[in-house]
């Protein structure tokens, strides 16, 4: 997974740099886990991520990401750890 390629691909969504950074971090973690490739039978790429996020009903990037992660959790189970969560500071 090319972090810069993913960052560029995510430009299609209206998002802040911080929001994009956290989604990219979760995407890299998902890629490194090999879960998606094992479950879906295809490599996780920037194009795969963008294609799936475009189907989401929400506008914000983090909401789109969480919607897709929720769909993967329903389909395969065990994807909750890849959700984006707000941190209280």
C-alpha positions in Angstrom: 0.0 0.0 0.0 1.5 3.3 -1.1 0.6 5.9 1.5 1.2 8.8 -0.9 -1.0 7.2 -3.6 -3.8 6.7 -1.1 -3.5 10.2 0.1 -3.8 11.5 -3.5 -6.7 9.1 -4.2 -8.6 10.3 -1.2 -8.6 13.9 -2.5 -11.9 13.1 -4.2 -13.5 13.4 -0.8 -13.9 16.7 1.0 -11.7 16.1 4.1 -9.2 17.8 6.3 -5.5 16.7 6.4 -6.0 15.4 9.9 -9.0 13.3 8.9 -7.2 12.0 5.8 -4.1 11.1 8.0 -6.1 9.0 10.4 -8.0 7.2 7.6 -4.7 6.5 5.9 -3.3 5.1 9.1 -6.2 2.8 9.5 -6.0 1.7 5.9 -2.3 0.9 6.3 -3.1 -1.1 9.4 -5.8 -3.0 7.5 -3.4 -3.6 4.6 -0.7 -4.8 7.0 -3.1 -7.2 8.7 -3.8 -9.1 5.4 -7.4 -9.5 6.6 -9.0 -7.9 3.6 -7.0 -9.9 1.1 -7.8 -13.2 2.9 -11.5 -12.4 3.3 -12.3 -10.6 0.0 -9.8 -12.5 -2.2 -8.3 -9.3 -3.6 -5.5 -7.0 -2.8 -6.3 -3.9 -0.8 -5.3 -0.9 -3.0 -6.1 2.8 -3.0 -8.5 2.2 -5.9 -10.4 -0.5 -4.0 -10.7 1.8 -1.0 -11.9 4.8 -3.0 -14.4 2.6 -4.9 -15.9 1.3 -1.7 -15.9 4.7 0.0 -17.8 6.2 -2.9 -20.7 3.9 -2.1 -21.1 5.3 1.4 -24.1 7.5 2.2 -22.1 10.0 4.4 -20.1 13.0 3.2 -17.2 13.1 5.7 -14.3 10.8 4.9 -14.1 9.3 8.4 -17.8 8.5 8.2 -17.4 6.9 4.8 -14.5 4.8 6.1 -16.5 3.7 9.2 -19.4 2.8 7.0 -17.2 0.5 4.8 -15.5 -1.0 7.9 -19.0 -1.7 9.2 -20.0 -3.5 6.0 -16.8 -5.6 6.2 -17.6 -6.4 9.8 -21.1 -7.6 8.9 -19.7 -9.6 6.0 -16.7 -11.2 7.6 -16.5 -10.1 11.2 -13.6 -8.7 13.2 -13.0 -5.4 11.4 -14.0 -3.2 14.3 -10.4 -2.4 15.3 -10.0 -0.5 12.0 -12.7 2.0 12.7 -11.9 5.7 13.1 -12.8 6.9 16.6 -12.7 10.3 18.2 -10.3 10.8 21.1 -11.1 12.9 24.1 -8.3 15.2 24.9 
